Amino acid sequence: MSLMINEECIACDACREECPNEAIDEGDPYYIIDPELCTECYGFYDEPACLSVCPVDAIVSDPDNIESLEELKFKYSQIHKEN
């Protein structure tokens, strides 16, 4: 499942720098995660990097984008396929 950023976000930019898929962008009033790009860091880290750097715990599971590990693997392969 992809992640989402809730209203607790303080727009500190810490999560955006950590995202290997560049799925996090500035929003108004808080940052947003593109569910089409979020793989929960599958293929990069054992757990989502954004979760570990968020100082206010504003990043949570997105109930509207529930994905299995197989779906995350497929999404990763599509985002990072070699040309």
N, C-alpha and C positions, 0 to 999 in steps of 0.2 A: 504494500500500500504506500502511496506517496504520503508525504508529510505536508503540513500546512502551518502557517504562522498565524497566531491569534492576536487579539487586541492587547495582549500584555507586551507586545513588541515595543522596544524603545528606539528602534531604528539605529542601532549602534554599528551596523555593518559587519559585525564579527562573523555571522553565518555566511554571508555572501562570499567572503574571501575563502572560506573553507570548502565550498561546494565544488566538487570535481566536474559536475555536469553543467555548471553555470545555470542552474535551475532557479536561483534566488535573485530577485530583482527588487528595486525600490518600488513601493506602492504608496498610496496615500490613504490613510495616515501611517500604515506600517508595511513592512516588507511582505512579498508574496512568493510562493513557490509554485513554479509551473509543473503541474502534475504529469505533463507529457515528457518532462526531462528528469524528474525525480526518480531515482532508482534506490533510494535509501542508502546510497553509497555502495551498492552491490558492485563488486569488481574492483573496488578501491580500498575500502575499510571494512572491519568487522561489524561496525555500527555506524549509523549516520553521524558524520562529522559535525553537522550543524547543531545537533543536540548537545554535544559536549562543550561547545563554545558559547552557547546562548546564556547570558548572565541572568535572565529572568524566566527561563523555562517557558518561552512563548511558542515553542515548536512542538506540535502534537500530531498524532495520526489523523489523516484526512478520511473521515467516514464515507465520503462520497467517491473515494478512489482506492478501494480495497483491492490489492493485488497479491497473488501468490508469489512464492519465491521463483517459480518457473516464469511467471509473467515479468518479474523484475529482471531476470536473466535475459529474457527475450528483448525487453526494452533496452537494456544495457548494450546488447549485441547490435541493435539497430542504431543506437546513438553513436556508438564507437566502432562501427564497421569500417574496415580499411578500404580505401578507394583503389 
